[in-house]
């Protein structure tokens, strides 16, 4: 399954890729070296996992965009003891009129674990670029949050996204989320490129770690939309314990508005082939793709894993002038030049990526801080498609300025503060002529 959204002035295509190249004179390999590459998960009694007080109090509250245009929000939460209320009460800032929306409640079982009561409720017909408050729960355990809807789509509408991937729930994960919250450039929506809780790294895929992760991210995800991409750690396929239904915890907990975006359960390549021609760059000038496994990766870990997907999708990304492709999976940071390898076939031998101004920039941000640690081994020499790489934890900020320019910065988690270690000005592929379409790095 794959999903597409119009979001402010931008189109996001989320491709669930679960599955590059080699030549010399590459870009920059950072000389920064972390003192520790592996971080332990925070204990269950950590303050970031604290259960809200009161009987059956709502927890794990998070929101995502609820429709294809941006004037609906999907609110999700869990009640631990009984179903409670399915209602979301909401109102616009400075308004005395309160409205309500009714949702659904579901549960699931995984091996010896039974979930709490998981609620999903879509708030519709919201105004663009407006602040709303919302409440979930009943009685003394009502909890209040707020969000701001995106602006209406337009050619020169500015908007800012955060980028996090492979987060987990370690001490480094906490630093990543804290640094994102304190970033001088504030993300309005977070794009998450897969691998959420890492509960599957525990014996029997301990789903209690899905609960702790939901409480951990609530401080951000309860107040701004997180747009989800599934990764390999969401598969949760464990036939040895009788669990043969893939993505069970993820699909029950993290709903997405696939019906609102007219998504059908078709092979994703068929979906993408039909979706890309629909993008109207005169209405939504920026075309952004999210996936989990990177198509280009110069680290030893997961090297060339995205190759089969690259063969299928890369030519389309070039043809339709995708501006940037974000991925995770590799637990490090890397940014590519604008290159493509679309001339290659199995007999012609043209297997070297070359500069291509119609191609996207590929950015890997699988450096959220999970318990598996960093990918530190790199292929040498650094290939020339690789503009910058660093084995550190961190997060990204994509700041769309107008139809032609966007600024991307990658922030390294350096102890008590975030350091912007890499940045690049992106020029829109559709709105910038080939004579001007160089990428200016800083």
Secondary structure, 3 states (H helix, E strand, C coil): CEEEEEECCEEEEEECCCCCCCCCCCCEECCCCCCCCCCCECCCCCHHHCCCCCCCCCEEEEEEECCCCCCCEEEEEEECCCCCCCEEEEEECCCCCCEEEECEEECCEECCEECCEEEEEEECCCCCCCEEEEEECCHHHCEEEEEECCCCCCCCCCEEEEEECCCCCEHHHHHHHHHHHCCCCCCCEEEECCCCCCHHHCHHHCCHHHHHHHHHHHHHHCCCCEEECCCHHHCCCEHHHCECCCCHHHHHHCCCCCCCCCCCCCCHHHHHHHHHCCCCCCCCCEEEEEEEECCCCCECCCCCCCHHHHHHHHHHHHHCCCCEEEEECCCCEEEECCEECCCCCCCCCCCCCEECCCCCEEEEECCCCCCCCCCCCECCCCCCCEEEEECCCEEEEEEECCCCEEEEEEEEEECCEEEEEEEEEEECCCCCCCCCCCCEEC
